[in-house]
Amino acid sequence: MTPHATTVSTADHPRGGWTEFRTGVAYLLEHPTALPLVILAGIFAFLLAILMVTFIGYAMDTLGLRTGGVGYLVAAGGAGAAFGIGAFSKGRAWTQADWLPFAQLVVAAGALVALSQTTNVWLAAGILVVLGGGCVNGVDPHRCEAAGAGRGQAARCGFLPRAGC
């Protein structure tokens, strides 16, 4: 078995930026599950960056907040995400329902529309709590193991119930 890309001895291979980049690309090309996940993570990061730039402009121009107020709004979204993790990651039967991802998308779309229409800071904070909580989805590794997937593949089983299991 070939060693993992991060466990290769540095005595045999000189380290440098380009060498490590090539090692990482080689690792991604050898592992068919890792490459799509890295591409998906890059797309999500790009879209999230666009959303954050838009959100900061909305918070400062429309709501009239300064940097501290923007931080409180981001914290409200984080509090909602913490609530969502607690609600969706318990492995209850309704958290594994086929309709849940669609319902989460509808809630997120409704929250974004409501957020675009409000100029009240407190209402915007409440909407961000709902948005943060509605966009979280728990991964149940036990469900994936029961379906024959290992813990390393559990991420494929979290968002869409039929995606990888």
N, C-alpha and C positions, 0 to 999 in steps of 0.2 A: 504494500500500500504506500502510495506516495505521501510524503508529509504535507501537512497543511501549509498554506502560503505564509502564515505568520510564525511557523515553527522551524523554518529553514535556518541553518546555522549562518551567522554573519561572517564567519571566518572564510567560508568557501565562496560567498557571494558578496562583492562590495555593495554597500548601501549608498543610495543617492536617490534623488527625486525621480528621475526617469526610470531607474532600475525598479524602484518600488511600484511605480505606475505600471510598468510592463508586467510585473509579478501579479498585481491586482487584476489587470485585464486578462492575463492568462488564467487566473483562478476563476474569473467570471465566465470565461469561454468554456472551461472544463466542467462547470456546474450548471446544468440547465435550469435549475430553480432559482439560483442566485441572480442571474442576469436580468430576467424580467422584473424581479423585485427591486433591483437597483434602478432600472429604467423607470418603473412606476414611482419609486420614491423621489427620483429626480423631477418627474412631471408634477407630482403633488407639491414638492417644495417650490417649484416655479409658480404654480397656480396660487399657492398660499402666499408667496411674496407679492404677487399682484393684488390679492385680496387685502393684505395688510397695508399696502400703500394706499389703496382706495379707502380702507377703513380709517386710516389716520387722517386723510383729507376730510372724510365725512365728519369725524369726531371733532376736528379742530375748526373746520369752516361752518358746518351745519349746526353742530351742538355747541360751538363756541368754547370748547375745552382747551386747556393747555396740556403740557406733557404729563403732568401728574394725573389729570383727569382721564387721559387716554390710558394710562397705566391701570387706573381703577376699572375702566371698562374691560380691558384685557383680563384683569383678575376676575371680573364677573363671569366672563366666558370660561375661564379656568375652573371656577367654582362649579359652574354647570357641568363641565366635563368630569369633575370629580364625582358629582352626583350621578351622572350618567354611567360612569364606571361602576359605581356601587349598585346601581339599578340593573344594569345589563350583564354584569359578569358573575352573577350568582348561579347561573346554570339552570334557572327555572325553565319550565316548559315553554312559556310564552317568549322567552328570549331566543329560542331556537325556531320560532315560527317562520314560515316562508314569507309572510306578509311584512315582517318587521323591517327589512331594509327599505322597502318601498315606503312604508309609513315614516321612517326616519328621513327619507328624501323629501317627502311632502311636508313634514314638520320644519325641516331646514329651509325649504323654499318659502314656506309661509313666514317663517321668522325673518328671512332676508327681505322679503317684501315689506313686512311690518317695520323692520328696522329702517328701510329706505324712506318710509313715510313719516317717521316721527322726528320731532325736534326737541322732545323732552328727554333730559339726561337719564332720569330715573326709569322711565319707560324703556329707554334703550338698554339700560343695564339689565332690566328684567328680561328683555328679549334676548340679550346675549347669554343669560343663564340658560334659557330654554334652548337656544342655538347650540351652546356648548354641550348640554346634556343630550340633545337629540342626535348629535353627530358622532356619538361614541358607540362602539359596538364591542362587546366582549368576545374573547376567544376562549372556547372551552376545550382545552387539550384532551380531556377525558373522552369527549365526544369523538374527537379525531382518532384517538387510540382505539376506540371501539370500532371505528370504521376501517381500521387497518393502517392508518397513517401514524407515523411516529411523532414525538414531541417537536422535532425539528421541522416538520411539515405542518404544524398546527396553525401557522399563520394563514395557510391557504384555506382553512376551514372556518375562519372567523367572520368574514364580511358577508358573503353570500352562502346560505346554508348548503347549497349543492355544489359549490365551487370546486372543492378538492376532495371531498370525502365520499 
